[in-house]
């Protein structure tokens, strides 16, 4: 039976169907952009820089998300390559999207002469708020949910509102709203990033890595609830290790989502989350120990591309240009001495009397 509360199609223009999922993702990108632009102004970075970054970054994220998904589901696509391009049928992965966006950002930011870590710090809150909002697209589509649970657990144990509980009734079976769990986790992470970026101890790149650590912790525990995870067959000790790390969730009343043992025993997103957390911590320590993170978050952002003004912070460049223009406008225009003398001699005596 049909249990969708909302029509996935927001409106139609002829044969063109505009879906809520696309509108929600567009809103997520816009809010993330506005946060980056607002913070960028503190460092004198023009809004156009971030607009172009989003313009290039979003397509790169979509491509990366699709490549990541297809790579781990290659058996389903190798005999019909055209299906690889059918992203409207689903099949994208958030970690792939992040990889694609980061590769694009590294290239773009360096071409513009900025330090990647400084720009990544500014964009970190925008990334997590984008995921916070974007997950509600899964709610509308009734997808990416967790394993079966009971209505009592959702209403009485978690105290969720009816519009969420009812939407998680899939073909008569209630499921964990993993989209909501991740969205709320990202909301807390957004507040945390706002607090962290005003701390004097924070060094360049550490806000960006803090985002990855926070998101990956949440993703590790939430991923185990899902039934649509990408997975692979790994050694038994690795599967047991991952399960042991997830054990605290059972104490809270959660049950892991089903995973076909013939498909795999280790969820890729869980393993990747562990590796990202370790890598981010090691990288922060390494950058501090080697002096690569001497700059603090609050320090001016300096462009290194080109000569002259490109070595100054954007705010100083703007201030200097404004001073130059105002001085030039106020300065009287005078001819060279010889030309001035010729002008005076050419004036008739009667003109001088006047």
VEXVEX-54171 format. One record per residue (C-alpha): residue number from 1; residue in three letters; x, y, z. Coordinates in nm, 3 decimals. Example, Ala and Ser with C-alpha at 12.3 -4.5 7.8 and 13.67 -1.06 7.14 Angstrom:
BEGIN
ROLO  vexba  fivo       xx       yy       zz
ROLO      1   ALA    1.230   -0.450    0.780
ROLO      2   SER    1.367   -0.106    0.714
//
This chain:
BEGIN
ROLO  vexba  fivo       xx       yy       zz
ROLO      1   UNK    0.000    0.000    0.000
ROLO      2   UNK    0.107    0.360   -0.060
ROLO      3   UNK    0.231    0.530    0.255
ROLO      4   UNK    0.392    0.847    0.121
ROLO      5   UNK    0.249    1.154    0.294
ROLO      6   UNK    0.398    1.397    0.044
ROLO      7   UNK    0.407    1.392   -0.333
ROLO      8   UNK    0.778    1.386   -0.431
ROLO      9   UNK    0.688    1.622   -0.719
ROLO     10   UNK    0.649    1.978   -0.589
ROLO     11   UNK    0.499    2.112   -0.914
ROLO     12   UNK    0.504    2.051   -1.287
ROLO     13   UNK    0.550    2.277   -1.586
ROLO     14   UNK    0.427    2.079   -1.884
ROLO     15   UNK    0.640    1.766   -1.898
ROLO     16   UNK    0.894    1.914   -1.657
ROLO     17   UNK    0.850    1.780   -1.304
ROLO     18   UNK    1.021    1.975   -1.026
ROLO     19   UNK    1.080    1.751   -0.726
ROLO     20   UNK    1.098    1.847   -0.362
ROLO     21   UNK    1.433    1.667   -0.340
ROLO     22   UNK    1.589    1.907   -0.589
ROLO     23   UNK    1.437    2.212   -0.421
ROLO     24   UNK    1.564    2.098   -0.082
ROLO     25   UNK    1.915    2.036   -0.214
ROLO     26   UNK    1.910    2.376   -0.384
ROLO     27   UNK    1.806    2.540   -0.057
ROLO     28   UNK    2.081    2.353    0.126
ROLO     29   UNK    2.344    2.481   -0.120
ROLO     30   UNK    2.210    2.837   -0.098
ROLO     31   UNK    2.214    2.847    0.284
ROLO     32   UNK    2.565    2.701    0.288
ROLO     33   UNK    2.675    2.966    0.038
ROLO     34   UNK    2.527    3.248    0.245
ROLO     35   UNK    2.710    3.130    0.557
ROLO     36   UNK    3.040    3.121    0.368
ROLO     37   UNK    2.983    3.464    0.211
ROLO     38   UNK    2.898    3.618    0.547
ROLO     39   UNK    3.207    3.478    0.718
ROLO     40   UNK    3.422    3.558    0.416
ROLO     41   UNK    3.337    3.926    0.450
ROLO     42   UNK    3.520    3.931    0.785
ROLO     43   UNK    3.836    3.850    0.594
ROLO     44   UNK    3.766    4.077    0.299
ROLO     45   UNK    3.696    3.796    0.053
ROLO     46   UNK    3.446    3.900   -0.216
ROLO     47   UNK    3.115    3.708   -0.239
ROLO     48   UNK    3.186    3.628   -0.605
ROLO     49   UNK    3.469    3.402   -0.496
ROLO     50   UNK    3.233    3.174   -0.303
ROLO     51   UNK    2.963    3.193   -0.570
ROLO     52   UNK    3.208    3.063   -0.829
ROLO     53   UNK    3.328    2.800   -0.584
ROLO     54   UNK    2.971    2.668   -0.547
ROLO     55   UNK    2.916    2.692   -0.922
ROLO     56   UNK    3.209    2.458   -0.983
ROLO     57   UNK    3.179    2.259   -0.661
ROLO     58   UNK    2.819    2.137   -0.689
ROLO     59   UNK    2.862    1.958   -1.025
ROLO     60   UNK    3.192    1.815   -0.901
ROLO     61   UNK    3.018    1.686   -0.588
ROLO     62   UNK    2.745    1.518   -0.792
ROLO     63   UNK    2.999    1.354   -1.022
ROLO     64   UNK    3.210    1.239   -0.727
ROLO     65   UNK    2.904    1.104   -0.546
ROLO     66   UNK    2.800    0.903   -0.849
ROLO     67   UNK    3.147    0.766   -0.923
ROLO     68   UNK    3.185    0.659   -0.560
ROLO     69   UNK    2.852    0.475   -0.564
ROLO     70   UNK    2.903    0.308   -0.900
ROLO     71   UNK    3.257    0.197   -0.806
ROLO     72   UNK    3.122   -0.007   -0.515
ROLO     73   UNK    2.822   -0.136   -0.712
ROLO     74   UNK    3.007   -0.208   -1.033
ROLO     75   UNK    2.852   -0.554   -1.073
ROLO     76   UNK    2.515   -0.385   -1.118
ROLO     77   UNK    2.639   -0.146   -1.388
ROLO     78   UNK    2.913   -0.319   -1.586
ROLO     79   UNK    2.669   -0.478   -1.831
ROLO     80   UNK    2.464   -0.162   -1.883
ROLO     81   UNK    2.687    0.142   -1.877
ROLO     82   UNK    2.404    0.379   -1.970
ROLO     83   UNK    2.254    0.326   -1.624
ROLO     84   UNK    2.565    0.490   -1.477
ROLO     85   UNK    2.430    0.828   -1.589
ROLO     86   UNK    2.077    0.780   -1.451
ROLO     87   UNK    2.134    0.968   -1.127
ROLO     88   UNK    1.764    1.058   -1.112
ROLO     89   UNK    1.700    0.694   -1.023
ROLO     90   UNK    1.911    0.730   -0.708
ROLO     91   UNK    2.254    0.605   -0.621
ROLO     92   UNK    2.480    0.879   -0.488
ROLO     93   UNK    2.703    0.876   -0.180
ROLO     94   UNK    2.781    1.169    0.047
ROLO     95   UNK    3.146    1.074    0.097
ROLO     96   UNK    3.190    1.065   -0.279
ROLO     97   UNK    3.029    1.408   -0.300
ROLO     98   UNK    3.275    1.544   -0.043
ROLO     99   UNK    3.570    1.394   -0.230
ROLO    100   UNK    3.456    1.549   -0.558
ROLO    101   UNK    3.391    1.888   -0.400
ROLO    102   UNK    3.726    1.893   -0.219
ROLO    103   UNK    3.923    1.808   -0.533
ROLO    104   UNK    3.747    2.090   -0.716
ROLO    105   UNK    3.802    2.330   -0.426
ROLO    106   UNK    4.175    2.256   -0.401
ROLO    107   UNK    4.223    2.337   -0.771
ROLO    108   UNK    4.001    2.647   -0.770
ROLO    109   UNK    4.130    2.796   -0.444
ROLO    110   UNK    4.494    2.756   -0.544
ROLO    111   UNK    4.432    2.912   -0.883
ROLO    112   UNK    4.287    3.211   -0.702
ROLO    113   UNK    4.596    3.236   -0.483
ROLO    114   UNK    4.440    3.150   -0.148
ROLO    115   UNK    4.548    2.896    0.110
ROLO    116   UNK    4.317    2.594    0.086
ROLO    117   UNK    4.297    2.534    0.461
ROLO    118   UNK    4.187    2.892    0.533
ROLO    119   UNK    3.906    2.876    0.278
ROLO    120   UNK    3.806    2.525    0.389
ROLO    121   UNK    3.764    2.656    0.744
ROLO    122   UNK    3.528    2.927    0.624
ROLO    123   UNK    3.326    2.674    0.423
ROLO    124   UNK    3.301    2.409    0.698
ROLO    125   UNK    2.978    2.543    0.856
ROLO    126   UNK    2.827    2.573    0.509
ROLO    127   UNK    2.905    2.208    0.438
ROLO    128   UNK    2.743    2.077    0.754
ROLO    129   UNK    2.436    2.299    0.721
ROLO    130   UNK    2.399    2.175    0.364
ROLO    131   UNK    2.390    1.817    0.491
ROLO    132   UNK    2.157    1.918    0.774
ROLO    133   UNK    1.901    2.052    0.527
ROLO    134   UNK    1.970    1.810    0.244
ROLO    135   UNK    1.878    1.502    0.448
ROLO    136   UNK    1.516    1.616    0.449
ROLO    137   UNK    1.509    1.529    0.081
ROLO    138   UNK    1.531    1.166    0.195
ROLO    139   UNK    1.232    1.227    0.419
ROLO    140   UNK    1.019    1.348    0.127
ROLO    141   UNK    1.126    1.055   -0.092
ROLO    142   UNK    1.082    0.805    0.194
ROLO    143   UNK    1.432    0.665    0.136
ROLO    144   UNK    1.764    0.609    0.314
ROLO    145   UNK    1.576    0.500    0.624
ROLO    146   UNK    1.695    0.251    0.883
ROLO    147   UNK    1.590   -0.098    0.975
ROLO    148   UNK    1.248   -0.196    1.109
ROLO    149   UNK    1.136   -0.070    1.448
ROLO    150   UNK    0.807   -0.025    1.630
ROLO    151   UNK    0.567    0.266    1.633
ROLO    152   UNK    0.588    0.260    2.012
ROLO    153   UNK    0.966    0.309    2.002
ROLO    154   UNK    0.934    0.609    1.770
ROLO    155   UNK    0.642    0.775    1.950
ROLO    156   UNK    0.696    0.688    2.316
ROLO    157   UNK    1.071    0.625    2.340
ROLO    158   UNK    1.199    0.891    2.100
ROLO    159   UNK    0.890    1.118    2.125
ROLO    160   UNK    0.892    1.194    1.753
ROLO    161   UNK    0.608    1.396    1.598
ROLO    162   UNK    0.340    1.219    1.395
ROLO    163   UNK    0.442    1.364    1.058
ROLO    164   UNK    0.780    1.188    1.089
ROLO    165   UNK    0.649    0.865    1.241
ROLO    166   UNK    0.379    0.829    0.977
ROLO    167   UNK    0.626    0.892    0.693
ROLO    168   UNK    0.845    0.613    0.832
ROLO    169   UNK    0.560    0.368    0.785
ROLO    170   UNK    0.689    0.196    0.473
ROLO    171   UNK    0.447   -0.062    0.335
ROLO    172   UNK    0.301   -0.118    0.681
ROLO    173   UNK    0.638   -0.148    0.860
ROLO    174   UNK    0.787    0.133    1.069
ROLO    175   UNK    1.154    0.217    1.015
ROLO    176   UNK    1.419    0.426    1.187
ROLO    177   UNK    1.423    0.785    1.047
ROLO    178   UNK    1.797    0.790    0.995
ROLO    179   UNK    1.760    1.110    0.792
ROLO    180   UNK    1.637    1.280    1.112
ROLO    181   UNK    1.913    1.135    1.328
ROLO    182   UNK    2.178    1.265    1.092
ROLO    183   UNK    2.008    1.602    1.048
ROLO    184   UNK    1.992    1.659    1.425
ROLO    185   UNK    2.352    1.543    1.466
ROLO    186   UNK    2.459    1.797    1.204
ROLO    187   UNK    2.258    2.069    1.377
ROLO    188   UNK    2.456    2.014    1.696
ROLO    189   UNK    2.773    2.005    1.486
ROLO    190   UNK    2.685    2.341    1.328
ROLO    191   UNK    2.654    2.503    1.671
ROLO    192   UNK    2.983    2.343    1.773
ROLO    193   UNK    3.162    2.483    1.468
ROLO    194   UNK    3.021    2.831    1.538
ROLO    195   UNK    3.163    2.814    1.890
ROLO    196   UNK    3.498    2.668    1.785
ROLO    197   UNK    3.575    2.925    1.518
ROLO    198   UNK    3.577    3.205    1.777
ROLO    199   UNK    3.832    3.030    1.998
ROLO    200   UNK    4.183    3.174    1.998
ROLO    201   UNK    4.352    2.834    2.009
ROLO    202   UNK    4.206    2.725    1.674
ROLO    203   UNK    4.464    2.695    1.396
ROLO    204   UNK    4.423    2.701    1.018
ROLO    205   UNK    4.253    2.388    0.887
ROLO    206   UNK    4.136    2.266    1.225
ROLO    207   UNK    3.775    2.383    1.191
ROLO    208   UNK    3.749    2.195    0.861
ROLO    209   UNK    3.894    1.881    1.017
ROLO    210   UNK    3.670    1.921    1.322
ROLO    211   UNK    3.376    1.914    1.084
ROLO    212   UNK    3.497    1.587    0.936
ROLO    213   UNK    3.553    1.435    1.280
ROLO    214   UNK    3.211    1.533    1.409
ROLO    215   UNK    3.026    1.425    1.096
ROLO    216   UNK    3.212    1.094    1.076
ROLO    217   UNK    3.136    1.005    1.438
ROLO    218   UNK    2.766    1.052    1.375
ROLO    219   UNK    2.777    0.876    1.040
ROLO    220   UNK    2.951    0.574    1.195
ROLO    221   UNK    2.669    0.509    1.440
ROLO    222   UNK    2.380    0.606    1.211
ROLO    223   UNK    2.506    0.403    0.914
ROLO    224   UNK    2.471    0.077    1.108
ROLO    225   UNK    2.096    0.138    1.134
ROLO    226   UNK    2.044    0.154    0.759
ROLO    227   UNK    1.955   -0.132    0.527
ROLO    228   UNK    2.091    0.018    0.204
ROLO    229   UNK    2.456    0.053    0.298
ROLO    230   UNK    2.740   -0.006    0.056
ROLO    231   UNK    2.948   -0.292    0.194
ROLO    232   UNK    3.223   -0.540    0.115
ROLO    233   UNK    3.341   -0.874    0.245
ROLO    234   UNK    3.620   -0.807    0.490
ROLO    235   UNK    3.805   -1.022    0.745
ROLO    236   UNK    3.601   -1.139    1.042
ROLO    237   UNK    3.820   -0.952    1.290
ROLO    238   UNK    3.746   -0.622    1.116
ROLO    239   UNK    3.371   -0.686    1.117
ROLO    240   UNK    3.386   -0.778    1.485
ROLO    241   UNK    3.588   -0.466    1.565
ROLO    242   UNK    3.338   -0.238    1.391
ROLO    243   UNK    3.047   -0.413    1.564
ROLO    244   UNK    3.216   -0.370    1.903
ROLO    245   UNK    3.253    0.004    1.847
ROLO    246   UNK    2.883    0.026    1.762
ROLO    247   UNK    2.772   -0.173    2.070
ROLO    248   UNK    2.676    0.137    2.281
ROLO    249   UNK    2.384    0.196    2.043
ROLO    250   UNK    2.228   -0.132    2.154
ROLO    251   UNK    2.227   -0.007    2.512
ROLO    252   UNK    2.014    0.285    2.392
ROLO    253   UNK    1.754    0.050    2.244
ROLO    254   UNK    1.863    0.058    1.879
ROLO    255   UNK    1.898   -0.251    1.662
ROLO    256   UNK    2.132   -0.270    1.361
ROLO    257   UNK    1.982   -0.269    1.014
ROLO    258   UNK    1.993   -0.591    0.814
ROLO    259   UNK    2.285   -0.652    0.581
ROLO    260   UNK    2.298   -0.949    0.348
ROLO    261   UNK    2.611   -1.148    0.448
ROLO    262   UNK    2.650   -1.258    0.086
ROLO    263   UNK    2.688   -0.892   -0.011
ROLO    264   UNK    2.931   -0.794    0.263
ROLO    265   UNK    3.001   -0.785    0.635
ROLO    266   UNK    3.169   -0.442    0.665
ROLO    267   UNK    2.985   -0.123    0.580
ROLO    268   UNK    3.208    0.104    0.374
ROLO    269   UNK    3.082    0.428    0.529
ROLO    270   UNK    3.150    0.297    0.879
ROLO    271   UNK    3.504    0.195    0.794
ROLO    272   UNK    3.567    0.520    0.609
ROLO    273   UNK    3.435    0.717    0.906
ROLO    274   UNK    3.688    0.549    1.135
ROLO    275   UNK    3.973    0.619    0.893
ROLO    276   UNK    3.871    0.984    0.849
ROLO    277   UNK    3.857    1.042    1.225
ROLO    278   UNK    4.204    0.894    1.272
ROLO    279   UNK    4.348    1.078    0.970
ROLO    280   UNK    4.204    1.414    1.079
ROLO    281   UNK    4.345    1.385    1.431
ROLO    282   UNK    4.687    1.275    1.305
ROLO    283   UNK    4.691    1.556    1.048
ROLO    284   UNK    4.609    1.821    1.308
ROLO    285   UNK    4.888    1.697    1.533
ROLO    286   UNK    5.133    1.678    1.241
ROLO    287   UNK    5.053    2.030    1.120
ROLO    288   UNK    5.107    2.172    1.468
ROLO    289   UNK    5.428    1.981    1.528
ROLO    290   UNK    5.581    2.084    1.194
ROLO    291   UNK    5.470    2.446    1.213
ROLO    292   UNK    5.242    2.418    0.911
ROLO    293   UNK    4.951    2.536    1.124
ROLO    294   UNK    5.109    2.849    1.270
ROLO    295   UNK    4.831    3.069    1.132
ROLO    296   UNK    4.527    3.097    1.354
ROLO    297   UNK    4.171    3.100    1.229
ROLO    298   UNK    4.131    3.468    1.316
ROLO    299   UNK    4.448    3.578    1.134
ROLO    300   UNK    4.408    3.779    0.810
ROLO    301   UNK    4.381    3.569    0.495
ROLO    302   UNK    4.656    3.654    0.250
ROLO    303   UNK    4.658    3.589   -0.123
ROLO    304   UNK    4.986    3.452   -0.254
ROLO    305   UNK    4.918    3.462   -0.627
ROLO    306   UNK    5.076    3.735   -0.836
ROLO    307   UNK    5.268    4.038   -0.718
ROLO    308   UNK    5.193    4.359   -0.539
ROLO    309   UNK    4.847    4.375   -0.389
ROLO    310   UNK    4.797    4.002   -0.428
ROLO    311   UNK    5.020    3.954   -0.124
ROLO    312   UNK    4.792    4.166    0.092
ROLO    313   UNK    4.473    4.059    0.268
ROLO    314   UNK    4.166    4.137    0.059
ROLO    315   UNK    4.052    4.391    0.319
ROLO    316   UNK    4.380    4.581    0.289
ROLO    317   UNK    4.363    4.575   -0.089
ROLO    318   UNK    4.012    4.719   -0.086
ROLO    319   UNK    4.105    4.982    0.172
ROLO    320   UNK    4.413    5.087   -0.023
ROLO    321   UNK    4.222    5.110   -0.350
ROLO    322   UNK    3.951    5.323   -0.188
ROLO    323   UNK    4.214    5.555   -0.038
ROLO    324   UNK    4.389    5.584   -0.372
ROLO    325   UNK    4.069    5.669   -0.558
ROLO    326   UNK    3.952    5.923   -0.302
ROLO    327   UNK    4.294    6.092   -0.294
ROLO    328   UNK    4.310    6.109   -0.672
ROLO    329   UNK    3.962    6.259   -0.688
ROLO    330   UNK    4.042    6.529   -0.431
ROLO    331   UNK    4.378    6.625   -0.579
ROLO    332   UNK    4.358    6.931   -0.815
ROLO    333   UNK    4.463    6.863   -1.169
ROLO    334   UNK    4.747    7.095   -1.268
ROLO    335   UNK    4.935    7.121   -1.590
ROLO    336   UNK    5.310    7.087   -1.613
ROLO    337   UNK    5.501    7.416   -1.540
ROLO    338   UNK    5.587    7.492   -1.902
ROLO    339   UNK    5.236    7.429   -2.026
ROLO    340   UNK    5.092    7.632   -1.740
ROLO    341   UNK    5.314    7.929   -1.833
ROLO    342   UNK    5.204    7.910   -2.195
ROLO    343   UNK    4.843    7.919   -2.091
ROLO    344   UNK    4.895    8.225   -1.870
ROLO    345   UNK    5.079    8.416   -2.147
ROLO    346   UNK    4.803    8.344   -2.396
ROLO    347   UNK    4.541    8.511   -2.176
ROLO    348   UNK    4.457    8.863   -2.296
ROLO    349   UNK    4.510    9.160   -2.058
ROLO    350   UNK    4.138    9.236   -2.051
ROLO    351   UNK    4.071    8.877   -1.954
ROLO    352   UNK    4.315    8.911   -1.664
ROLO    353   UNK    4.131    9.225   -1.539
ROLO    354   UNK    3.813    9.032   -1.527
//
